[in-house]
Amino acid sequence: MLELVRFNIVFCVLRSLGAYLVSLKQSVVQLAASKGFSNTVIGALEPMTAELEHYRSWLERGFAAGMEYMKRNPEIRSSPQLLYPGSKSAIIVSVSYYTEKPPAPGPFFGSVARYAVGLDYHAVIRRKLRELRGALAETVGVNIVGKAFTDDVALYEQGFAGRSGLGFAGKNTLIIGPKLSGSYNFVAELFVDVELEPDIKYRGTCGQCFRCGDACPTNAIVEPYSVDANRCISYLTIENKDGIPLEHRSGLGGWVYGCDICQEVCPYNQKPPITPWEEFQPHSGVGHYLYLPELLDIQDDDAFRNRFGHTPLRRPRRRGLLRNALVVLGNQLRQIDGNDQAVSLVVQRLSRFSKEEADPMLKEHAEWALAQL
């Protein structure tokens, strides 16, 4: 009889604990939704064994290009349990950054990838996740210790999000969310010292579709689920510290910062949700286009930071962004009537820049742009 009583007590305690954990997880999801996050899942902190093998293979093929920080310690990147000591679970969220892109306002404008048209997402998302942590602590009546991360830490985020059910990795390697939420989403994590029931892997598929690979102008998606950063327009215009290779300059087309082509053609992105946050609207940042001749007037790093320091465009610095602008100007000069007065003014500005600029790499890109007319 005593054993039965003990069993009933343990059973009731476990059932109550299970109900509490389910209720707590529901609170997390509901609170995250109230903050504007599109999808929310819970990630377990065990090492990512299968994901590590995929990551290593990508590195071994040289696809990380010049991103040395991504080559260091792949084992650490696949070990979420090491990221924030004391954490027991990770709240993994996504939020849409999509906004409609209008037609270019005129000639000599360069396109900005949609994720970068507003304010710097690192600061915005971290602040929103801290607000989520505070709201959760208030709901459960317990202080919650946690740390927010997004795209700025040694963590294989794509693998972590995919394993935890936030979405599935498409053939362009971007996380595609469930219920047609597409891939125009930031991914972020809030590591907390609270035990939460982890979610399971989300099963999605691209089927036979390979529109992303077929549409990539530089053939960066060398095969399904493998992107060679050496060819990727986003890498070439953002992370790349050197000149744009000659064989890829025409492929940049009109992209002065980043690229959305593989997302624009994806069937999962036919009706993407508009971003819920004002910070990611184009009027909050640089917008969808930059007037390229104006960029050539940025004289130094201080002037560059004053204009772009609050946006993602600060990443390539003045040198990188002007390099991109020169390539796009060259691509546009190749396709335009050379007798137009606006063209003449741009050519004059390019000539002056080529003579005055001290950086040999930028001078070469300016001379190349002039030669395209």
C-alpha positions in Angstrom: 0.0 0.0 0.0 2.9 2.4 0.9 4.5 1.7 -2.5 1.3 2.6 -4.3 1.0 5.8 -2.4 4.6 6.7 -3.3 4.0 5.9 -6.9 0.9 8.1 -7.0 2.8 11.0 -5.4 5.6 10.7 -7.9 3.2 10.4 -10.8 1.3 13.5 -9.7 4.5 15.4 -9.3 5.7 14.5 -12.7 2.4 15.2 -14.3 2.3 18.6 -12.6 5.9 19.3 -13.8 5.0 18.2 -17.3 1.9 20.5 -17.3 4.0 23.3 -16.0 6.7 22.9 -18.7 4.0 22.7 -21.4 2.4 25.9 -20.0 5.7 27.7 -19.8 6.5 26.8 -23.4 3.1 28.0 -24.5 3.8 31.3 -22.7 7.1 31.6 -24.5 5.5 31.1 -27.9 2.6 33.5 -27.2 4.8 36.2 -25.8 7.2 36.0 -28.7 4.3 36.3 -31.1 3.1 39.4 -29.2 6.5 40.9 -29.8 6.3 40.3 -33.6 8.4 37.2 -33.9 7.1 35.1 -36.8 8.0 31.6 -35.5 9.3 30.4 -32.2 10.8 27.0 -31.3 12.8 25.6 -28.4 16.3 24.2 -29.1 18.0 21.5 -27.1 21.7 22.2 -26.3 23.2 18.9 -27.2 26.1 19.0 -29.7 25.1 19.1 -33.4 26.8 15.9 -34.7 25.2 15.6 -38.2 25.3 19.3 -38.7 29.0 19.4 -37.9 29.8 16.9 -40.7 27.9 19.1 -43.2 29.7 22.2 -42.0 33.1 20.5 -42.2 32.5 19.4 -45.7 31.6 22.9 -46.7 34.8 24.2 -45.2 36.9 21.5 -46.8 35.7 22.4 -50.2 36.9 26.0 -49.7 33.4 27.5 -49.9 34.0 29.8 -46.9 36.2 31.9 -49.1 38.0 34.7 -47.1 35.8 34.4 -44.0 38.5 33.2 -41.7 36.3 33.5 -38.6 34.0 30.8 -40.0 37.0 28.4 -40.4 38.1 28.5 -36.8 36.9 25.9 -34.3 34.0 24.2 -36.2 33.5 22.0 -33.2 32.7 25.0 -31.0 30.2 26.3 -33.7 28.4 23.0 -33.4 28.3 23.0 -29.6 25.4 25.2 -28.4 25.9 24.0 -24.8 29.2 26.0 -24.7 27.8 29.3 -25.9 26.4 30.6 -22.7 27.3 28.9 -19.4 24.4 28.1 -17.2 21.8 28.0 -20.0 19.5 25.0 -20.2 17.5 25.8 -23.3 17.5 28.1 -26.3 14.5 30.0 -27.5 15.0 30.2 -31.3 13.0 32.8 -33.2 12.5 34.3 -36.6 11.2 37.6 -37.7 10.3 38.8 -41.2 12.4 41.6 -42.7 10.5 41.7 -46.0 9.3 44.9 -47.6 8.1 45.5 -51.1 10.8 46.8 -53.4 9.7 49.6 -55.7 11.1 50.2 -59.2 14.5 52.0 -59.3 13.9 55.8 -59.1 16.2 56.4 -62.1 19.5 55.5 -63.7 22.7 54.9 -61.7 20.9 53.6 -58.6 22.2 50.4 -56.9 20.0 47.8 -55.2 20.3 47.0 -51.5 19.3 43.5 -50.2 16.1 43.6 -48.3 17.6 42.6 -45.0 19.7 45.7 -45.0 17.2 48.5 -46.0 16.4 49.4 -42.4 18.3 49.7 -39.2 21.0 47.4 -38.0 19.2 44.2 -37.1 21.7 43.0 -34.5 20.8 45.8 -32.1 17.1 45.7 -32.9 16.7 41.9 -32.4 18.8 41.8 -29.3 16.7 44.5 -27.7 13.5 42.7 -28.6 14.8 39.4 -27.2 15.7 41.1 -23.9 12.2 42.5 -23.8 10.9 38.9 -24.4 13.0 37.6 -21.5 11.7 40.3 -19.2 8.1 39.6 -20.2 8.6 35.9 -19.6 10.1 36.5 -16.2 7.2 38.7 -15.2 4.7 36.0 -16.5 6.2 33.1 -14.5 7.2 35.3 -11.5 10.8 34.0 -11.6 14.0 35.9 -12.6 15.3 34.5 -15.8 19.0 34.7 -16.7 19.6 34.7 -20.5 21.7 36.0 -23.4 20.5 37.1 -26.8 22.4 36.3 -30.0 21.8 36.9 -33.7 24.4 36.3 -36.5 27.3 37.6 -34.4 28.5 34.6 -32.4 30.4 31.3 -32.9 27.3 29.2 -33.6 26.2 27.3 -36.7 22.8 29.0 -36.6 21.4 27.5 -39.8 22.0 24.0 -38.5 20.7 24.8 -35.0 17.5 26.4 -36.4 17.0 23.5 -38.8 17.5 20.8 -36.1 15.1 22.6 -33.7 12.2 22.9 -36.1 12.3 26.6 -37.0 12.2 25.6 -40.7 14.2 23.6 -43.2 17.3 24.5 -45.1 16.4 25.1 -48.8 18.7 24.4 -51.7 20.1 27.9 -51.4 21.0 27.0 -47.7 18.6 29.6 -46.3 16.1 28.5 -43.6 12.6 28.3 -45.1 9.9 28.7 -42.5 6.6 26.7 -42.2 3.2 27.7 -43.4 4.6 29.6 -46.4 6.5 32.1 -44.2 9.4 31.8 -46.6 13.0 32.7 -46.1 13.0 36.5 -45.7 13.5 36.1 -42.0 16.2 36.9 -39.5 17.1 34.0 -37.1 18.1 34.7 -33.5 18.4 32.9 -30.2 17.8 33.6 -26.5 19.7 31.2 -24.3 18.0 30.9 -20.9 18.6 29.1 -17.6 15.1 27.5 -17.8 14.4 24.0 -18.8 12.0 24.0 -21.8 10.7 21.0 -23.8 12.7 21.1 -27.1 11.0 20.9 -30.5 11.8 18.3 -33.2 13.1 18.8 -36.7 10.8 20.4 -39.2 10.4 18.3 -42.4 10.2 20.4 -45.5 11.4 20.0 -49.0 12.2 21.9 -52.2 11.2 18.8 -54.2 12.7 18.9 -57.7 12.9 22.7 -57.8 16.2 24.4 -58.3 15.1 27.8 -59.4 17.6 29.4 -56.9 20.5 27.7 -58.5 19.4 28.3 -62.1 18.8 32.0 -61.4 22.1 32.8 -59.6 24.1 34.9 -62.1 27.4 33.9 -60.7 26.6 30.2 -60.3 27.3 30.3 -56.5 24.8 27.5 -55.7 27.1 24.9 -57.2 24.7 22.1 -56.3 21.7 21.8 -54.1 22.4 22.8 -50.5 26.0 24.0 -51.3 26.8 27.6 -51.8 30.4 28.6 -52.8 30.9 32.0 -51.1 33.8 32.7 -53.6 31.1 33.3 -56.2 28.2 34.6 -54.0 27.2 38.2 -54.7 26.4 38.7 -51.0 29.9 37.6 -50.0 31.6 39.5 -52.8 29.9 42.8 -51.8 29.9 42.5 -48.0 32.5 40.1 -46.5 35.0 40.2 -49.3 37.9 42.5 -48.4 39.6 42.5 -51.9 38.6 43.5 -55.3 35.7 42.0 -57.2 37.1 39.3 -59.5 36.8 40.3 -63.2 34.8 37.2 -64.0 32.1 38.0 -61.5 31.7 41.8 -62.1 29.0 41.6 -64.7 27.2 39.1 -62.5 26.7 41.7 -59.8 24.3 43.5 -62.1 22.8 46.3 -60.1 23.5 44.9 -56.6 25.5 47.4 -54.6 25.0 45.6 -51.3 24.0 41.9 -50.9 21.6 40.0 -53.2 18.1 38.7 -53.1 17.9 36.8 -56.4 17.8 33.2 -55.0 15.0 34.3 -52.7 13.0 36.3 -55.3 12.6 33.2 -57.5 11.8 30.8 -54.6 8.2 29.5 -54.7 8.0 29.7 -50.9 8.5 33.4 -51.2 5.6 34.3 -53.5 3.6 35.9 -50.7 6.1 36.6 -47.9 4.8 38.3 -44.7 5.7 42.0 -44.4 8.0 42.9 -41.5 6.1 43.7 -38.4 8.7 46.1 -37.1 9.2 49.7 -38.0 12.9 49.5 -37.6 13.2 47.3 -40.7 11.1 49.5 -43.0 13.1 51.3 -45.7 12.3 54.7 -44.3 14.1 53.8 -41.1 17.4 53.1 -42.9 19.0 53.5 -46.3 16.1 52.1 -48.3 16.1 49.8 -51.3 18.4 51.9 -53.5 21.5 54.0 -53.2 22.4 56.7 -55.7 25.8 55.5 -56.8 27.6 58.8 -58.0 26.8 60.3 -54.6 28.7 57.5 -52.8 31.9 58.5 -54.6 31.7 61.8 -52.7 32.3 60.0 -49.3 35.8 61.2 -48.6 36.8 59.2 -45.5 35.8 56.6 -42.9 34.3 59.1 -40.6 31.9 60.4 -43.2 31.0 56.9 -44.1 30.2 56.0 -40.5 28.1 59.1 -40.1 25.9 58.0 -43.0 25.8 54.2 -42.6 26.9 53.4 -39.0 23.4 52.7 -37.9 22.7 50.2 -40.7 24.1 46.9 -41.9 25.9 48.7 -44.7 28.7 49.6 -42.3 30.0 46.1 -42.7 32.1 46.5 -45.9 33.3 49.9 -44.8 33.9 52.8 -47.2 36.4 50.9 -49.3 34.1 47.9 -49.9 30.9 49.9 -50.6 32.7 52.2 -53.1 34.2 49.2 -54.8 30.7 47.8 -55.2 29.3 51.1 -56.5 32.1 51.3 -59.1 31.3 47.8 -60.4 27.5 48.5 -60.6 28.2 51.8 -62.4 30.4 50.0 -64.9 27.6 47.4 -65.5 25.1 50.2 -66.1 27.4 52.2 -68.3 27.7 49.2 -70.5 24.0 49.1 -71.2 23.2 52.8 -71.6 23.4 55.5 -74.3 26.8 57.2 -74.1 25.5 60.5 -75.5 23.1 61.1 -72.6 23.9 64.2 -70.5 23.4 62.3 -67.3 25.9 59.7 -68.5 28.4 62.4 -69.3 28.2 63.8 -65.8 28.7 60.3 -64.3 31.7 59.7 -66.6 33.2 63.0 -65.4 32.7 62.1 -61.8 34.2 58.7 -62.4 37.2 60.2 -64.1 37.8 62.7 -61.3 37.5 59.9 -58.7 40.0 57.7 -60.6 42.5 60.6 -60.6 42.0 61.7 -56.9 41.5 58.3 -55.2 44.7 57.0 -53.5 43.6 53.4 -53.0 45.0 51.3 -56.0 42.1 48.8 -55.8 39.5 51.5 -56.1 41.4 53.3 -58.8 41.4 50.0 -60.8 37.7 49.5 -60.3 37.0 53.1 -61.4 39.1 52.7 -64.6 37.3 49.4 -65.3 33.9 51.1 -64.9 34.9 53.8 -67.4 36.1 51.2 -69.9 32.6 49.7 -69.9 31.0 52.7 -71.7 
